[in-house]
């Protein structure tokens, strides 16, 4: 298709802008005939640009250029907003104009994963087989079993893939390997599994090299930026519980020698809330960013050390105002909160294993709870004590 002349096809329910293809004569000269995008009974998604005729009927043809809506959706996902509903309908899709010999790339039905794949296929004719991972990305779905042998086998059969392509090869993302038994897929549907690169951006080079991956394509990176962009989700996951905790701390701050006072809310409650927020940021943001450089292997320990370092700053600056008991409470509470929040980053990191996480939680959570209890005792003791 002449990209300088022909814009992407639009839903016919909306007005199309003037273009060189808006007239019949221009369309005949520069634009190949397209299939009517309208289908009664359901709404076409914006990423479907056309329909492709195949031996099993019409297959949705997807665009490889992400729109402002796609980028806005990705930003929302980074903040965990609507994450459970950001999905693509499972099934077979076409990129470009693939023929029977075109590669078949398997993807999760989490739209962020689907978008990451299709935008790297601008110059490639390929099939995308989207499997139902319940809206979970490839790596997590492989661990949970939704990106797995049974679903791939079932989806290959339901899509009638054997009638569309003349080869018997599926290219899976490498991070999906833990959930897939390749020999069982081959026995179940007759398609051989080939594991592609870790990153979708390496797919063009991988396909050009006849599905041979370099060592760099197989290496999982976890850079500072890759860790940082995961932190908003961790913060959003804590939003609801944090709101109740902050309210509780502010109200508890009002309790003092005068039974309950607004001055106590201001002088103690808001300070306690600030300590909690500092622990939240230290554990959910600072610890992931500094992950390789913080001593220890357990995330709970790493978070505790970052929380401790963070707590020592106000303790050093306001040592005379805080006093010994309040300083002790601040150190314990901030370290415990940071430790707990850092431990929640487990699902996003390459540093841990399921068995290691279970062992870490059994040790860390009781210690975190004990630290919070001692911090509360010290806080109230310091509030009612006349001599610190």
C-alpha positions in Angstrom: 0.0 0.0 0.0 1.3 3.5 -0.9 1.8 4.9 2.6 2.2 8.5 1.3 -1.2 8.3 -0.4 -3.4 6.0 1.5 -4.3 6.6 5.1 -5.3 3.8 7.5 -8.9 2.7 6.9 -11.4 4.1 9.4 -14.6 2.9 10.9 -17.3 3.8 8.4 -19.5 5.2 11.2 -17.1 8.2 11.4 -16.4 10.8 8.8 -13.1 10.3 6.9 -10.8 13.3 6.2 -10.2 14.3 2.6 -7.3 12.4 1.1 -6.1 11.3 -2.3 -8.1 8.2 -1.9 -11.4 10.0 -1.2 -12.4 9.9 -4.9 -13.1 6.8 -7.0 -10.5 7.7 -9.6 -7.7 8.3 -7.0 -8.6 5.2 -5.1 -8.4 3.1 -8.2 -5.0 4.5 -9.0 -3.2 4.3 -5.7 -5.2 2.2 -3.2 -5.9 -1.5 -3.4 -9.4 -2.6 -2.8 -10.2 -3.2 0.9 -12.9 -5.1 2.8 -15.7 -3.3 4.4 -14.7 -2.9 8.1 -18.3 -2.8 9.3 -19.6 -5.9 11.1 -23.0 -5.9 12.7 -23.4 -6.9 16.3 -20.1 -5.7 17.8 -17.8 -2.7 17.9 -14.5 -2.8 16.0 -11.5 -1.8 18.1 -9.3 1.1 16.8 -6.3 -1.2 16.2 -8.2 -3.2 13.5 -7.4 -1.4 10.3 -9.0 -3.8 7.8 -10.0 -7.4 7.1 -7.9 -10.0 5.3 -9.4 -12.8 3.2 -8.1 -16.3 4.3 -9.0 -19.9 3.6 -11.0 -19.8 6.9 -12.7 -16.5 6.2 -11.9 -12.9 7.1 -9.2 -12.2 9.7 -8.9 -8.8 11.4 -5.9 -6.9 10.1 -4.2 -4.8 12.8 -2.4 -1.5 12.5 1.3 -1.3 13.5 1.2 2.4 14.5 0.1 3.1 18.0 -2.4 6.0 18.4 -2.7 8.6 21.1 -5.4 6.4 22.6 -3.0 3.4 22.7 -0.4 5.5 24.4 -2.9 6.9 26.9 -4.1 3.4 27.7 -0.5 2.3 28.3 0.0 5.2 30.7 -3.1 4.2 32.6 -1.8 0.7 32.8 1.5 1.9 34.3 -0.6 3.4 37.0 -2.8 0.3 37.4 -6.0 2.0 36.2 -8.5 -0.4 34.6 -5.8 -3.0 34.4 -8.2 -6.0 34.7 -10.1 -4.9 31.6 -7.3 -3.9 29.2 -7.6 -6.9 27.0 -7.7 -8.0 23.3 -10.1 -10.7 22.1 -8.3 -14.0 21.7 -8.0 -15.3 18.2 -6.0 -14.9 15.0 -4.9 -11.5 13.6 -3.0 -10.5 10.6 -0.2 -7.9 10.3 0.4 -6.6 6.8 -0.6 -9.1 4.2 0.7 -12.5 5.4 0.6 -15.5 3.2 0.6 -19.2 4.1 4.3 -19.3 4.8 4.3 -16.2 7.1 5.4 -16.7 10.7 2.9 -17.1 13.5 3.7 -15.1 16.7 1.9 -16.0 19.9 0.9 -13.2 22.3 -1.0 -12.7 25.5 -4.4 -11.0 25.4 -3.1 -8.2 27.7 -3.3 -5.2 25.3 0.0 -3.8 26.5 1.7 -7.0 25.4 -0.2 -7.0 22.2 0.6 -3.4 21.4 4.3 -4.0 22.2 4.3 -6.8 19.6 2.4 -5.2 16.8 4.3 -1.9 16.8 7.5 -3.8 16.1 6.1 -5.5 12.9 5.9 -2.5 10.7 7.7 -4.0 7.8 6.8 -7.6 8.4 3.9 -9.8 7.2 2.9 -12.1 10.0 0.1 -13.8 11.9 -0.5 -13.0 15.6 -2.2 -15.7 17.6 -3.6 -14.1 20.7 -4.3 -16.6 23.5 -6.5 -16.0 26.5 -4.3 -15.2 29.5 -7.1 -13.5 31.4 -5.6 -10.1 30.6 -2.2 -10.9 32.2 1.2 -10.2 30.5 3.2 -13.1 29.1 5.7 -13.5 32.0 3.2 -13.4 34.8 0.7 -15.5 32.8 3.4 -18.2 32.3 3.9 -18.3 36.0 0.2 -18.5 36.7 -0.4 -21.1 34.0 -2.7 -19.1 31.8 0.1 -18.7 29.1 0.5 -22.4 29.0 0.3 -25.7 27.0 -3.4 -26.3 27.2 -4.5 -22.8 26.1 -2.0 -22.6 23.2 -3.2 -26.0 21.9 -6.8 -25.1 22.3 -6.4 -21.7 20.6 -4.5 -23.2 17.6 -7.3 -25.6 17.0 -10.1 -23.1 17.5 -8.4 -20.7 15.1 -8.1 -23.4 12.4 -4.5 -22.3 12.1 -3.5 -25.4 10.2 -5.8 -24.3 7.3 -4.2 -20.8 7.2 -0.5 -21.6 7.2 1.5 -24.3 5.4 4.1 -24.7 8.1 3.8 -26.0 11.6 5.7 -23.6 13.7 4.7 -21.2 16.5 7.0 -18.4 17.7 6.6 -17.8 21.4 8.1 -15.0 23.5 11.0 -16.4 25.5 9.4 -15.2 28.8 6.5 -17.5 28.2 8.7 -20.6 28.3 8.1 -21.5 32.0 4.4 -22.2 31.4 4.8 -24.2 28.2 5.7 -27.9 27.5 6.8 -27.7 23.9 6.5 -31.5 23.3 2.9 -31.5 24.6 1.9 -28.6 22.3 3.4 -30.5 19.3 1.5 -33.7 20.3 -1.7 -31.8 21.0 -2.0 -29.6 17.8 0.9 -30.6 15.6 2.8 -27.3 15.8 6.4 -27.0 16.9 7.4 -24.4 19.4 10.2 -21.9 18.6 11.2 -19.4 21.4 11.7 -15.9 20.1 13.7 -13.1 21.8 13.0 -11.6 25.2 12.1 -8.2 23.7 9.7 -7.6 20.8 11.9 -5.0 19.3 14.4 -7.8 18.4 11.8 -9.8 16.4 12.6 -8.3 13.0 16.3 -9.3 13.3 15.3 -12.6 14.8 13.0 -13.4 11.8 15.6 -12.2 9.3 18.1 -14.5 10.8 15.8 -17.5 10.2 14.6 -17.6 13.8 18.1 -17.7 15.3 18.6 -15.6 18.4 21.8 -14.0 19.5 23.0 -14.1 23.2 21.8 -10.5 23.6 18.3 -11.4 22.5 18.1 -14.1 25.1 19.3 -11.9 28.0 16.7 -10.5 30.4 17.5 -6.9 31.3 16.2 -5.1 34.3 17.6 -1.5 34.0 16.9 1.4 36.3 14.3 2.8 33.9 12.6 -0.6 33.5 12.4 -0.8 37.3 11.2 2.8 37.7 8.3 2.5 35.2 6.9 -0.4 37.3 6.7 1.6 40.5 3.5 3.6 39.8 1.5 0.3 39.8 3.0 -0.6 43.2 1.9 2.8 44.6 -1.6 2.5 43.2 -2.1 -0.9 44.6 -1.5 0.6 48.1 -3.9 3.6 47.5 -7.0 2.2 49.2 -5.3 0.7 52.2 -3.0 3.7 52.6 -6.0 6.1 52.7 -7.4 4.2 55.7 -4.0 4.0 57.4 -3.4 7.7 57.0 -6.8 8.6 58.4 -6.2 6.3 61.4 -2.7 7.8 62.1 -4.1 11.3 61.9 -6.9 10.5 64.4 -4.6 8.6 66.7 -2.3 11.6 66.8 -5.0 13.5 68.5 -4.9 11.2 71.5 -2.6 12.6 74.3 -2.5 14.0 77.8 -5.5 16.2 77.0 -7.4 13.0 75.9 -8.0 14.3 72.4 -7.0 17.5 70.8 -6.8 19.2 67.4 -3.3 20.3 68.3 -2.3 16.6 68.6 -3.7 15.9 65.2 -1.5 18.6 63.7 1.6 18.0 65.7 1.6 14.2 66.0 -1.0 12.8 63.6 0.3 14.6 60.5 3.9 13.8 61.4 2.9 10.1 61.7 1.2 10.2 58.3 4.3 11.8 56.8 6.4 9.0 58.3 4.1 6.4 56.7 4.2 8.1 53.3 8.0 8.3 53.5 8.1 4.6 54.2 5.8 3.9 51.3 8.0 5.9 48.8 11.2 4.4 50.3 9.9 0.8 49.8 7.9 1.1 46.6 10.0 3.6 44.6 13.5 4.1 46.1 14.2 0.5 46.8 13.3 -0.7 43.2 15.4 2.0 41.7 18.4 1.2 43.9 17.8 -2.5 43.8 21.2 -3.7 42.5 23.2 -1.5 44.9 21.3 -2.1 48.2 23.0 -4.9 50.2 21.2 -8.3 50.7 19.2 -10.6 48.4 15.8 -10.5 50.1 13.6 -7.5 49.1 12.3 -7.2 52.6 15.9 -6.7 53.8 16.6 -4.2 51.0 13.5 -2.2 51.8 14.3 -2.2 55.5 17.8 -0.9 54.9 16.5 1.9 52.6 13.8 2.7 55.1 16.4 2.9 57.9 18.6 5.2 55.9 15.6 7.4 55.1 14.5 7.5 58.8 17.9 8.6 60.0 17.7 11.8 58.0 14.8 13.4 60.0 16.1 11.8 63.2 19.4 13.6 62.7 17.8 16.9 61.8 15.0 17.0 64.4 16.7 15.1 67.2 15.9 17.7 69.9 12.3 18.1 68.9 11.6 14.3 68.5 13.2 13.0 71.6 14.5 9.4 72.1 11.1 7.5 72.1 9.7 9.3 69.1 12.9 8.9 67.2 12.9 5.2 68.0 9.2 4.9 66.9 10.0 6.7 63.6 13.0 4.4 62.8 11.0 1.3 63.5 7.8 2.3 61.7 9.5 3.8 58.6 11.8 0.7 58.2 8.9 -1.7 58.6 6.7 0.1 56.1 9.5 0.3 53.6 10.3 -3.3 54.1 6.8 -4.4 53.5 6.3 -2.2 50.4 9.6 -3.4 48.9 8.5 -7.0 49.4 5.5 -6.3 47.2 7.8 -5.6 44.3 8.5 -9.3 44.2 6.1 -9.9 41.3 7.9 -7.4 39.1 11.5 -8.4 39.7 13.8 -11.0 38.1 15.6 -11.4 41.5 13.3 -13.9 43.2 11.7 -17.2 42.8 8.3 -18.5 44.2 9.9 -20.7 46.8 12.2 -17.9 47.9 9.3 -15.4 48.2 7.4 -17.8 50.4 10.3 -18.3 52.7 11.0 -14.6 52.8 7.4 -13.7 53.7 7.3 -16.3 56.5 10.3 -14.6 58.2 9.7 -10.9 57.2 6.0 -10.4 57.9 6.2 -11.3 61.7 9.2 -9.1 62.1 7.5 -6.2 60.3 4.4 -6.6 62.5 6.6 -6.6 65.6 8.4 -3.5 64.5 5.1 -1.6 63.9 3.8 -2.8 67.4 7.0 -1.5 69.1 6.8 1.7 67.1 3.2 2.3 68.3 4.1 1.6 71.9 7.1 4.0 71.7 5.0 6.7 70.0 2.3 6.6 72.7 4.8 6.3 75.5 6.6 9.3 74.2 3.4 11.2 73.9 2.3 10.6 77.5 5.7 10.8 79.1 6.8 14.0 80.7 10.5 13.1 80.5 11.9 11.6 77.3 
